[in-house]
Amino acid sequence: MKIALCFIISYDHILNKEEQWIRWIEPNKDLINVYFHYGDYKKIKSKWIRDRAIPIEYISRTSYFHVVPAYMSLLNYAAVHDTQNQWFCLLTDSCVPIVSPLKFREMFLTYYKYSIFKWSPAWWDLNHHKRANLHRLQEAYHLANDPWFVVKRPDVRRFLKYADVNKVIYNIICKGGLANESIFAIILQSFGKLTESRTHIINSSSHVVDWSRMSSSTSPYLFINGNSLEIKFIRSYLKENKYAMFLRKVHAEFPDNVLQSLMMEQDIDPDDVIMARCNWLHWKMFFANLYTRTFNLECLIMLGIGFVSCVSTYFLCDYTIGLIS
C-alpha cells in the first residue's frame, strides 16, 4: 500500500519549500506517490513538479471559493493512477511536513485503515453566511470539516460516487462557496460514516494550523520567521495532537533549520528503535492483507469446492479399488 501526496497549486505554481519536500520524500519513495493539480501548466517552472503534474484532462477550473472540483479531479486521478494508493493527503503549495520521514512512515503503517479527518457541526450563522449553501440542507448536514486532511481509499471512492450520483445536491453545495470546508463531512455523513460505531474516522486535524492569528479575513496565520512565538505554537499543537503530520501555512523564508529541528525533536526514540517498529508494522500489514485476501467469500467457496473434490476423489478411488479387489 502507498500514500498519495495530492497538491493543489495555483498563482505562482510553486511549492514554497520544494527542496525540503524532495529531501523529505526520498527515504519513503517506496511508499509515496506525488500529484499536482495546477491552473496553467505553462506557469510551472520546476521540472520536479511538471513531472508529477496530472494530465490536462483532469484539470478543473478553480478559485479560492470554488475549489471542490479540483479536489475531486485530483483524487480521481490519484486513485486511478495507482490502485495501491491507500492514504490520500490533501495539501497546498504552502504546506510542509512537520514530522520526520521515519515518523511519517510509522504513522502510515499504524493508521492506514483510518482517515484523519477533523469535522464538527457548522459554527457560523447559516442565515447570514451562505457558504456551502448549508441553509438549503437538512439540519443533520449542517457540518464543517478541515479543508485539508488525510483520507483512506474507501472514503475517496465515497467522495467520487456522491459527486456522480447526487449531482443536484453536490452542485448546490459547491455553488455556495467554500464548499471544501463542508462537503466532505456531508458526504461521509450521507454514508453514515461519521458517527457509526467503531468508525474509521479519527476526528482530528492532520495539519497544524493557527486560526487564532489570521493573515487575512479568510486565511490562517502565515508562519514566516520561525521565531519563539511560532515555535511555541507549533510545539504545543503537536503535543496536543498526535495525528498532525503537516504544517500550514508556511512562507518560503521560514528557516529550514527550524523546520528540521521541529521534525526531529518528536522522534523520542532512536532511529533504529522506530525502524524496528516500522518493520514489525510492515509484517503485520502483510499478514493482515494476506488474511483478507485468503478468507474472502470467493476464496472460501473455492477452498470448499476443492475440499469436497478431494474428499469425493478419495472415496471414489477407495470404492473403485474395492470393486477391483
C-alpha positions as a Markdown table, in Angstrom:
| # | Residue | x | y | z |
|---|---|---|---|---|
| 1 | Met | 0.0 | 0.0 | 0.0 |
| 2 | Lys | 1.1 | 3.6 | -0.8 |
| 3 | Ile | 0.5 | 7.2 | 0.1 |
| 4 | Ala | -0.7 | 9.8 | -2.4 |
| 5 | Leu | 0.5 | 13.3 | -1.7 |
| 6 | Cys | -2.1 | 15.5 | -3.5 |
| 7 | Phe | -1.1 | 19.1 | -4.0 |
| 8 | Ile | -3.3 | 21.9 | -5.3 |
| 9 | Ile | -1.1 | 24.7 | -6.5 |
| 10 | Ser | -2.2 | 28.0 | -8.1 |
| 11 | Tyr | -1.0 | 31.6 | -8.5 |
| 12 | Asp | 2.8 | 31.2 | -8.8 |
| 13 | His | 2.6 | 27.4 | -9.4 |
| 14 | Ile | 5.4 | 26.6 | -7.0 |
| 15 | Leu | 5.9 | 24.8 | -3.7 |
| 16 | Asn | 7.2 | 27.2 | -1.0 |
| 17 | Lys | 9.5 | 24.5 | 0.3 |
| 18 | Glu | 10.1 | 22.3 | -2.8 |
| 19 | Glu | 13.7 | 21.3 | -1.9 |
| 20 | Gln | 12.6 | 20.3 | 1.6 |
| 21 | Trp | 9.7 | 18.2 | 0.2 |
| 22 | Ile | 12.1 | 16.4 | -2.1 |
| 23 | Arg | 14.5 | 15.5 | 0.7 |
| 24 | Trp | 11.7 | 14.5 | 3.0 |
| 25 | Ile | 10.1 | 12.2 | 0.4 |
| 26 | Glu | 13.3 | 10.4 | -0.6 |
| 27 | Pro | 13.5 | 8.0 | 2.4 |
| 28 | Asn | 10.0 | 6.9 | 1.8 |
| 29 | Lys | 9.9 | 6.9 | -2.0 |
| 30 | Asp | 8.9 | 3.2 | -2.0 |
| 31 | Leu | 5.6 | 4.3 | -0.3 |
| 32 | Ile | 4.9 | 7.8 | -1.7 |
| 33 | Asn | 3.4 | 9.0 | -5.0 |
| 34 | Val | 3.1 | 12.7 | -5.7 |
| 35 | Tyr | 0.4 | 14.5 | -7.7 |
| 36 | Phe | -0.1 | 18.2 | -8.6 |
| 37 | His | -3.3 | 19.9 | -9.7 |
| 38 | Tyr | -2.5 | 23.2 | -11.3 |
| 39 | Gly | -4.1 | 26.1 | -13.1 |
| 40 | Asp | -1.8 | 26.7 | -16.0 |
| 41 | Tyr | 0.9 | 24.1 | -16.9 |
| 42 | Lys | 3.0 | 26.8 | -18.7 |
| 43 | Lys | 3.5 | 28.6 | -15.4 |
| 44 | Ile | 5.2 | 25.6 | -13.8 |
| 45 | Lys | 9.0 | 26.2 | -13.8 |
| 46 | Ser | 10.1 | 23.3 | -11.7 |
| 47 | Lys | 10.8 | 20.0 | -13.6 |
| 48 | Trp | 10.1 | 18.0 | -10.4 |
| 49 | Ile | 6.6 | 19.5 | -10.3 |
| 50 | Arg | 6.0 | 19.2 | -14.1 |
| 51 | Asp | 6.9 | 15.5 | -14.0 |
| 52 | Arg | 4.2 | 14.9 | -11.3 |
| 53 | Ala | 1.5 | 17.2 | -12.7 |
| 54 | Ile | -1.7 | 15.3 | -13.5 |
| 55 | Pro | -2.9 | 15.2 | -17.2 |
| 56 | Ile | -4.7 | 18.2 | -18.5 |
| 57 | Glu | -7.9 | 16.3 | -18.9 |
| 58 | Tyr | -8.1 | 16.0 | -15.1 |
| 59 | Ile | -7.7 | 19.8 | -14.5 |
| 60 | Ser | -10.8 | 21.7 | -13.2 |
| 61 | Arg | -11.2 | 25.4 | -13.1 |
| 62 | Thr | -10.7 | 26.5 | -9.5 |
| 63 | Ser | -10.6 | 29.6 | -7.2 |
| 64 | Tyr | -10.4 | 30.2 | -3.5 |
| 65 | Phe | -14.1 | 30.0 | -3.0 |
| 66 | His | -14.7 | 27.2 | -5.5 |
| 67 | Val | -12.0 | 24.5 | -5.2 |
| 68 | Val | -14.0 | 21.3 | -4.7 |
| 69 | Pro | -13.8 | 20.3 | -8.4 |
| 70 | Ala | -10.0 | 20.4 | -8.2 |
| 71 | Tyr | -10.1 | 18.2 | -5.1 |
| 72 | Met | -12.3 | 15.6 | -6.9 |
| 73 | Ser | -10.3 | 15.6 | -10.1 |
| 74 | Leu | -7.0 | 15.2 | -8.2 |
| 75 | Leu | -8.4 | 12.4 | -6.0 |
| 76 | Asn | -9.9 | 10.7 | -9.0 |
| 77 | Tyr | -6.6 | 10.7 | -10.9 |
| 78 | Ala | -4.5 | 9.6 | -7.9 |
| 79 | Ala | -7.0 | 6.7 | -7.2 |
| 80 | Val | -6.8 | 5.5 | -10.8 |
| 81 | His | -3.1 | 6.1 | -11.4 |
| 82 | Asp | -2.1 | 3.7 | -8.7 |
| 83 | Thr | -4.6 | 1.3 | -7.1 |
| 84 | Gln | -2.1 | 0.8 | -4.3 |
| 85 | Asn | -2.7 | 4.3 | -3.0 |
| 86 | Gln | -4.4 | 3.9 | 0.3 |
| 87 | Trp | -3.8 | 7.2 | 2.0 |
| 88 | Phe | -4.6 | 10.5 | 0.2 |
| 89 | Cys | -3.1 | 13.6 | 1.8 |
| 90 | Leu | -4.6 | 16.9 | 0.6 |
| 91 | Leu | -2.0 | 19.7 | 0.5 |
| 92 | Thr | -1.4 | 23.2 | -0.7 |
| 93 | Asp | 1.7 | 25.0 | -2.1 |
| 94 | Ser | 2.3 | 26.5 | 1.4 |
| 95 | Cys | 2.2 | 23.2 | 3.3 |
| 96 | Val | 5.3 | 21.5 | 4.7 |
| 97 | Pro | 5.9 | 18.2 | 6.5 |
| 98 | Ile | 6.2 | 18.6 | 10.3 |
| 99 | Val | 7.2 | 15.1 | 11.2 |
| 100 | Ser | 10.3 | 13.2 | 10.2 |
| 101 | Pro | 10.2 | 10.8 | 7.3 |
| 102 | Leu | 10.6 | 7.9 | 9.7 |
| 103 | Lys | 7.8 | 9.1 | 12.0 |
| 104 | Phe | 5.6 | 9.6 | 8.9 |
| 105 | Arg | 6.2 | 6.0 | 7.8 |
| 106 | Glu | 5.3 | 4.7 | 11.3 |
| 107 | Met | 2.1 | 6.8 | 11.3 |
| 108 | Phe | 1.0 | 5.4 | 8.0 |
| 109 | Leu | 1.7 | 1.8 | 8.9 |
| 110 | Thr | -0.2 | 2.4 | 12.2 |
| 111 | Tyr | -3.2 | 4.3 | 10.9 |
| 112 | Tyr | -3.5 | 3.3 | 7.2 |
| 113 | Lys | -7.0 | 1.9 | 7.9 |
| 114 | Tyr | -8.2 | 5.3 | 9.2 |
| 115 | Ser | -9.0 | 8.7 | 7.8 |
| 116 | Ile | -7.5 | 11.6 | 9.7 |
| 117 | Phe | -10.4 | 14.0 | 9.2 |
| 118 | Lys | -11.5 | 16.8 | 11.6 |
| 119 | Trp | -15.2 | 17.6 | 11.5 |
| 120 | Ser | -17.9 | 19.3 | 13.6 |
| 121 | Pro | -21.3 | 20.9 | 13.4 |
| 122 | Ala | -21.1 | 24.2 | 11.4 |
| 123 | Trp | -20.3 | 27.1 | 13.8 |
| 124 | Trp | -21.5 | 30.0 | 11.6 |
| 125 | Asp | -24.9 | 31.6 | 11.2 |
| 126 | Leu | -26.3 | 29.8 | 8.3 |
| 127 | Asn | -28.8 | 32.5 | 7.5 |
| 128 | His | -26.1 | 35.2 | 7.4 |
| 129 | His | -23.3 | 33.2 | 5.7 |
| 130 | Lys | -24.3 | 31.3 | 2.7 |
| 131 | Arg | -21.1 | 29.2 | 2.5 |
| 132 | Ala | -21.8 | 25.7 | 1.1 |
| 133 | Asn | -25.5 | 26.6 | 0.9 |
| 134 | Leu | -26.0 | 24.7 | 4.2 |
| 135 | His | -29.2 | 26.6 | 4.9 |
| 136 | Arg | -30.7 | 24.6 | 2.0 |
| 137 | Leu | -29.9 | 21.3 | 3.5 |
| 138 | Gln | -31.4 | 19.3 | 6.4 |
| 139 | Glu | -30.1 | 20.1 | 9.8 |
| 140 | Ala | -28.2 | 16.7 | 10.0 |
| 141 | Tyr | -26.0 | 18.0 | 7.2 |
| 142 | His | -25.1 | 21.4 | 8.7 |
| 143 | Leu | -21.5 | 20.3 | 9.0 |
| 144 | Ala | -18.0 | 21.7 | 8.8 |
| 145 | Asn | -14.6 | 19.9 | 8.1 |
| 146 | Asp | -11.0 | 21.0 | 8.0 |
| 147 | Pro | -10.3 | 21.9 | 4.4 |
| 148 | Trp | -7.0 | 19.9 | 4.2 |
| 149 | Phe | -7.0 | 16.3 | 5.5 |
| 150 | Val | -5.8 | 12.7 | 5.1 |
| 151 | Val | -8.4 | 10.1 | 3.9 |
| 152 | Lys | -8.2 | 6.5 | 3.1 |
| 153 | Arg | -9.1 | 5.0 | -0.3 |
| 154 | Pro | -12.7 | 3.8 | 0.5 |
| 155 | Asp | -13.6 | 7.4 | 1.6 |
| 156 | Val | -12.2 | 8.7 | -1.7 |
| 157 | Arg | -14.5 | 6.3 | -3.5 |
| 158 | Arg | -17.4 | 7.7 | -1.5 |
| 159 | Phe | -16.5 | 11.3 | -2.4 |
| 160 | Leu | -16.4 | 10.4 | -6.1 |
| 161 | Lys | -19.5 | 8.3 | -6.0 |
| 162 | Tyr | -21.5 | 11.0 | -4.3 |
| 163 | Ala | -20.4 | 13.7 | -6.8 |
| 164 | Asp | -21.5 | 11.4 | -9.6 |
| 165 | Val | -24.8 | 10.1 | -8.2 |
| 166 | Asn | -26.1 | 13.1 | -6.3 |
| 167 | Lys | -25.2 | 15.8 | -8.8 |
| 168 | Val | -28.0 | 18.2 | -8.0 |
| 169 | Ile | -27.2 | 18.4 | -4.2 |
| 170 | Tyr | -23.5 | 18.3 | -4.9 |
| 171 | Asn | -23.8 | 21.3 | -7.3 |
| 172 | Ile | -26.0 | 23.2 | -4.8 |
| 173 | Ile | -23.3 | 22.8 | -2.1 |
| 174 | Cys | -20.5 | 23.7 | -4.4 |
| 175 | Lys | -22.2 | 26.9 | -5.6 |
| 176 | Gly | -22.4 | 28.2 | -2.0 |
| 177 | Gly | -18.7 | 28.9 | -1.9 |
| 178 | Leu | -16.0 | 27.5 | 0.5 |
| 179 | Ala | -17.7 | 24.1 | 0.0 |
| 180 | Asn | -14.4 | 22.3 | 0.6 |
| 181 | Glu | -15.0 | 23.2 | 4.3 |
| 182 | Ser | -18.3 | 21.3 | 4.5 |
| 183 | Ile | -18.9 | 18.9 | 1.6 |
| 184 | Phe | -16.6 | 16.1 | 2.6 |
| 185 | Ala | -18.2 | 15.9 | 6.0 |
| 186 | Ile | -21.6 | 16.0 | 4.4 |
| 187 | Ile | -20.7 | 13.1 | 2.1 |
| 188 | Leu | -19.4 | 10.9 | 4.9 |
| 189 | Gln | -22.5 | 11.7 | 6.9 |
| 190 | Ser | -24.7 | 10.7 | 4.0 |
| 191 | Phe | -22.9 | 7.3 | 4.0 |
| 192 | Gly | -23.3 | 7.1 | 7.8 |
| 193 | Lys | -19.6 | 7.0 | 8.4 |
| 194 | Leu | -19.1 | 9.9 | 10.8 |
| 195 | Thr | -21.0 | 8.6 | 13.8 |
| 196 | Glu | -21.2 | 4.8 | 13.2 |
| 197 | Ser | -19.9 | 2.5 | 15.9 |
| 198 | Arg | -16.2 | 1.6 | 15.5 |
| 199 | Thr | -15.9 | 4.4 | 12.9 |
| 200 | His | -12.8 | 4.5 | 10.8 |
| 201 | Ile | -12.7 | 8.3 | 11.0 |
| 202 | Ile | -10.3 | 9.8 | 13.5 |
| 203 | Asn | -11.8 | 13.2 | 14.3 |
| 204 | Ser | -8.6 | 15.1 | 14.5 |
| 205 | Ser | -6.5 | 17.5 | 12.4 |
| 206 | Ser | -3.8 | 16.2 | 10.1 |
| 207 | His | -2.4 | 19.7 | 9.6 |
| 208 | Val | -1.0 | 22.2 | 12.2 |
| 209 | Val | -2.8 | 25.5 | 11.6 |
| 210 | Asp | -3.2 | 28.7 | 13.6 |
| 211 | Trp | -6.6 | 30.3 | 13.2 |
| 212 | Ser | -6.1 | 32.5 | 16.3 |
| 213 | Arg | -4.0 | 34.9 | 14.2 |
| 214 | Met | -5.4 | 35.5 | 10.8 |
| 215 | Ser | -3.2 | 36.6 | 7.9 |
| 216 | Ser | -6.4 | 37.7 | 6.1 |
| 217 | Ser | -10.2 | 37.6 | 6.7 |
| 218 | Thr | -10.3 | 34.1 | 5.2 |
| 219 | Ser | -6.7 | 32.7 | 5.7 |
| 220 | Pro | -5.0 | 31.4 | 8.9 |
| 221 | Tyr | -1.7 | 32.7 | 10.2 |
| 222 | Leu | 1.3 | 32.5 | 7.9 |
| 223 | Phe | 4.5 | 31.1 | 9.6 |
| 224 | Ile | 7.4 | 33.3 | 8.3 |
| 225 | Asn | 10.2 | 33.8 | 10.8 |
| 226 | Gly | 10.4 | 30.7 | 12.9 |
| 227 | Asn | 10.6 | 32.9 | 16.0 |
| 228 | Ser | 9.9 | 31.8 | 19.6 |
| 229 | Leu | 6.2 | 32.6 | 19.4 |
| 230 | Glu | 5.7 | 30.5 | 16.2 |
| 231 | Ile | 7.8 | 27.6 | 17.6 |
| 232 | Lys | 5.9 | 27.6 | 20.8 |
| 233 | Phe | 2.6 | 27.4 | 19.0 |
| 234 | Ile | 3.8 | 24.5 | 16.7 |
| 235 | Arg | 5.2 | 22.6 | 19.6 |
| 236 | Ser | 2.1 | 23.0 | 21.7 |
| 237 | Tyr | -0.1 | 21.9 | 18.8 |
| 238 | Leu | 2.0 | 18.8 | 18.1 |
| 239 | Lys | 1.9 | 17.9 | 21.8 |
| 240 | Glu | -1.9 | 18.0 | 21.9 |
| 241 | Asn | -2.5 | 16.4 | 18.5 |
| 242 | Lys | -0.6 | 13.2 | 17.8 |
| 243 | Tyr | -2.1 | 12.8 | 14.4 |
| 244 | Ala | -0.7 | 16.1 | 12.9 |
| 245 | Met | 1.7 | 15.5 | 10.0 |
| 246 | Phe | 1.9 | 18.7 | 8.1 |
| 247 | Leu | 2.2 | 22.5 | 8.8 |
| 248 | Arg | 0.0 | 25.1 | 7.1 |
| 249 | Lys | 0.7 | 27.9 | 6.0 |
| 250 | Val | 4.5 | 28.3 | 5.7 |
| 251 | His | 6.3 | 31.1 | 3.9 |
| 252 | Ala | 9.3 | 30.3 | 1.7 |
| 253 | Glu | 11.5 | 32.3 | 4.1 |
| 254 | Phe | 10.7 | 30.1 | 7.1 |
| 255 | Pro | 14.1 | 28.9 | 8.3 |
| 256 | Asp | 14.8 | 25.3 | 7.1 |
| 257 | Asn | 16.9 | 24.5 | 10.2 |
| 258 | Val | 13.9 | 25.4 | 12.5 |
| 259 | Leu | 11.7 | 23.2 | 10.4 |
| 260 | Gln | 14.2 | 20.3 | 10.6 |
| 261 | Ser | 14.6 | 20.7 | 14.3 |
| 262 | Leu | 10.8 | 20.7 | 14.9 |
| 263 | Met | 10.6 | 17.4 | 12.9 |
| 264 | Met | 13.4 | 15.6 | 14.7 |
| 265 | Glu | 12.6 | 16.6 | 18.3 |
| 266 | Gln | 9.4 | 14.5 | 18.1 |
| 267 | Asp | 11.4 | 11.3 | 17.5 |
| 268 | Ile | 11.9 | 10.5 | 21.2 |
| 269 | Asp | 13.2 | 7.0 | 20.4 |
| 270 | Pro | 16.4 | 6.3 | 18.4 |
| 271 | Asp | 16.0 | 5.7 | 14.7 |
| 272 | Asp | 16.8 | 2.0 | 15.0 |
| 273 | Val | 14.0 | 1.6 | 17.5 |
| 274 | Ile | 11.5 | 3.4 | 15.3 |
| 275 | Met | 12.7 | 1.4 | 12.3 |
| 276 | Ala | 12.2 | -1.9 | 14.2 |
| 277 | Arg | 8.6 | -0.8 | 15.0 |
| 278 | Cys | 8.1 | 0.0 | 11.3 |
| 279 | Asn | 9.5 | -3.4 | 10.2 |
| 280 | Trp | 7.1 | -5.1 | 12.6 |
| 281 | Leu | 4.2 | -3.0 | 11.3 |
| 282 | His | 5.2 | -3.9 | 7.7 |
| 283 | Trp | 4.9 | -7.6 | 8.6 |
| 284 | Lys | 1.6 | -7.0 | 10.5 |
| 285 | Met | 0.2 | -5.3 | 7.4 |
| 286 | Phe | 1.4 | -8.1 | 5.1 |
| 287 | Phe | -0.3 | -10.8 | 7.2 |
| 288 | Ala | -3.4 | -8.7 | 7.6 |
| 289 | Asn | -3.7 | -8.3 | 3.8 |
| 290 | Leu | -2.9 | -12.0 | 3.3 |
| 291 | Tyr | -5.7 | -12.9 | 5.7 |
| 292 | Thr | -8.1 | -10.6 | 4.0 |
| 293 | Arg | -7.3 | -11.9 | 0.5 |
| 294 | Thr | -7.4 | -15.6 | 1.6 |
| 295 | Phe | -10.5 | -15.5 | 3.7 |
| 296 | Asn | -12.9 | -13.6 | 1.5 |
| 297 | Leu | -16.1 | -15.2 | 0.2 |
| 298 | Glu | -14.7 | -16.2 | -3.2 |
| 299 | Cys | -11.6 | -17.9 | -1.8 |
| 300 | Leu | -13.7 | -19.7 | 0.9 |
| 301 | Ile | -16.0 | -21.0 | -1.8 |
| 302 | Met | -13.0 | -22.2 | -3.9 |
| 303 | Leu | -11.5 | -23.9 | -0.8 |
| 304 | Gly | -14.8 | -25.6 | -0.1 |
| 305 | Ile | -15.1 | -26.8 | -3.7 |
| 306 | Gly | -11.5 | -28.0 | -3.5 |
| 307 | Phe | -12.1 | -29.8 | -0.2 |
| 308 | Val | -15.3 | -31.5 | -1.5 |
| 309 | Ser | -13.5 | -32.5 | -4.7 |
| 310 | Cys | -10.6 | -34.1 | -2.7 |
| 311 | Val | -12.9 | -36.0 | -0.4 |
| 312 | Ser | -15.1 | -37.2 | -3.3 |
| 313 | Thr | -12.0 | -38.3 | -5.2 |
| 314 | Tyr | -10.7 | -40.2 | -2.2 |
| 315 | Phe | -13.9 | -42.1 | -1.6 |
| 316 | Leu | -14.3 | -42.8 | -5.4 |
| 317 | Cys | -10.8 | -44.2 | -5.6 |
| 318 | Asp | -11.4 | -46.3 | -2.4 |
| 319 | Tyr | -14.7 | -47.6 | -3.8 |
| 320 | Thr | -13.0 | -48.4 | -7.2 |
| 321 | Ile | -10.2 | -50.3 | -5.5 |
| 322 | Gly | -12.7 | -52.3 | -3.5 |
| 323 | Leu | -14.5 | -53.4 | -6.6 |
| 324 | Ile | -11.3 | -54.4 | -8.3 |
| 325 | Ser | -10.3 | -56.4 | -5.3 |
